[in-house]
Amino acid sequence: MNQKIIQHLKKSLLGRLRIKLFSEISENNSIPNQEEVESFVLKNLQLSMPIGELYAAILLLSDFSWESYSSFMDLIDVKKLLIALEKFPLKNDFFIELENCPNPLPESIGILIKCSELAKVDQGFVYSVYILEEERFPEAIIDYIEVRACECLPDPLVGSHTAKGGSTSELNEIAQSLTIQIALKSLYHLLHRQFQKEKNIKEKEIVKAPERFPISDNLFARFLRQKSGRMELALIIGDEASAEELRSAWAKIDTLRTRLREKQGTDLNQARFSLPYNSYQMHKYGWSYHLIAMDLNYDCLVNLCQASDEIIDIDSKNINSLGFSSAYQILKSVKMKEKDILDWLNSGLKEIWNKNCPWSLQQGPVEKQRVRDALRQWPRDESSQKVIVQKPPKTDIVSLDSVKSPVIKRYNQMAEDLLSQTFPGSYDEYQADLIKIMSKTGYIGSIRMS
């Protein structure tokens, strides 16, 4: 199991930095136990609080993100950013693996961000930003920066090991320091991501819940309205409700659901509807069943490549993987049974770990007959009002950089390399067919961004 964990950690900069600390803690380069880790962190905290906190975060953080320097937004107003960071603090620790960095920095660096309350002041925060490179860690770091977010006591705005005099509030000096600019842009990026996440959560919040109404003696219903404007039907089942009572009331419940769909349409932003809807649109615009099958097989493979980085052991009871979940949804969208889905994905994951491609795009889990059957079901569901299309799934205009982000680029390249190695010609045939149909119809399909 230790070897599996080490191999998993080697896939990311955060993991490789952690392995380096393991060698500092344990003489035989094995994974240290909890007591050894705590002793190591405590010792370094006593020597240097910032370094001790850095080591603790490297050893304990479980999440990180890959970003490209070009995807960072330009910073227009530093002082407005600091006001926002005080009003909406980033309370969790964050680690960013930043790629395509400008000279003279290495191609890839690590950025660790920690937030703490400002000492001796009733309000305000200080953000500690560590800029790291793999080669010199843990003997040295590129820079350690402290950013003060406190409107009532703003100076100094920034403290840096590379700044003249150690700290500054001069915007010209801040603009001229590459590491300070990276620290501020990282904070801006995380703050923007936090705002977007909170916006999505708020859209699903219940803003109106009228009184419940009876369906039967022990069964009640209530319509819940979200901030987005959509409504949901909630069922309230009493303690004395029997299975027979539920069966008898099902026709009434189904009628309520149908009336709700008629009023607002099906929520096509849910993956179980958006995936078959998009595939149906692709066929409508001239894409063959075979090409759609190849497209789904490719998307499934890309997501499984991501899952191979996220999952340590497929036999674990709890698997928390965005890639695995997305691959599952893709296969579910073509009406595949759960057992068959898990068989394909579990065996596919093991093949990827063994550096093999689990399937070709022409003979993968999704075949053209399965696509044909699934897509022929869509108009039937519309006719029976199981699905009511009032408006297409929500779309966003995004920058090309976000489509070319390190995460997307990494797993697309990984899938392409596996295909070229195990099934030469499979990816080239898929790409040729894509270019041909796009040139003919002008329809590019949908971009699924995990």
C-alpha positions, 0 to 999 in steps of 0.5 A: 500500500505504501508503494501505491501511495508514493506512486500516487504522490509522484504525479503532482508537485504537491505530492513530490514536495511531500515525498521530500519531507518524508525523507527528512522525517524518516531515515529509510524513506518510508511513509512516516506515521502520525506521531513522527509527522507531528514531532517533525512539524512541532520541532520546525514550528519552534525553530521558525513559525512560517517554515513550520506552517509551510511543512505542516500544510505540505504534509496535510493538504489533500487538495490542489489545483493546476493552473496556467500563468496565462489564465491568471487575470490582470490585476487592475486595482491592488487596494480594491483586491485587499479590501475584498480579501478582508471582507471575504477572507479565504479561510482555507489553505490553498496549493496551486501548481502553476505552469508556464511561468515567465522567466526567470522562474522555473517552468512550474512552481508551487504556490501555497496560500494561508490566511490568518487573523492580523495580530493585535488588531480587532479586524483584518487578515494577513495572507502568507504566500509561499512560492516554491520550486521542486529542485531546491525544496526544502533547503530553499524557497523562491519567496515568502510574501505576506499580504496585509488585508486591513483597511483600518491599518493598511501599511505595509501592504506587502512584505517579501524576502525579495523586496528592498527593505523587506516590506512596502506599500509603494505600488510601483515597487509592487508592480515591479516584483514578479513574485509579489505580482504572482502572489497577488494574482493568485489571491485574485484568482482564488477570490474570483473562484470563491465568488463563482462557487458561492454564486452557484450555491446561492442559485440552488438555495431555497427562497420560498417554501409554502405550506405543505399540502396532503396527498394521503393520510401520511404523505404530504408535498411542498413546492420549493422555489430556488433563487434561480427561479426553478421549483422542486417538488419535495415529499414529506413522508409521515412515520406511519406511512406504509408501502401500500400507501406510497404505491397508491399515492404514486399516480398523484405524485407523478401528476404533480411532477408532470405539471411542474415539468409542463410549467418550467421544463426539464432542468437540462443543466443536470448531467443526466439530461444534458449529456443525452440532449447534447448527443441528440443535437449532435446526431440532429446536425449530422453526426453519425452514431459511430462518431458520437460513440467514439466521442463519448469513448474519448471523453470517458477515457479522458475522465478516467485518466483524471481519476487515475490521478485522484484514486489511490486504491480502487478497492477502497470503500469511499472513492471521491473522484471527479474524473470517475464520477464524470466518466460514470455519468457519460456511460449512464447517459447511454442507458448502460447498467450500473454493474456494466459501468463499474466493470468497464471503469474499474478494469479501465482504471487498472489498465491506465495504472499499468500504462495501457489504454483500456479501449480503442475509440472504435471499440470501447464501452459505448458502441454505435448501437447503444448510441442509436438506442439511447438517442431514439429514446429521447423523442419518446421521452419528449412525447410522453413528457418525461422530458420537456425542453423549454430551453437548452442547457446553460452555456458560458462564454469562456476564454480559450485559456480555460479550455487549454487549462493545465488540467484539461491539457494534461488528461487529453494528452495522457489519453492521446498518448495511451491511445497512440501507444496501445491502439495506433491510428485510433485517435487519428481516425477519430480526429479525421472524422471530427474535422470532416463533420465539423467542416461539413456541418459547422457544428462542433458539438459540446465541450464538456469541462470537468 
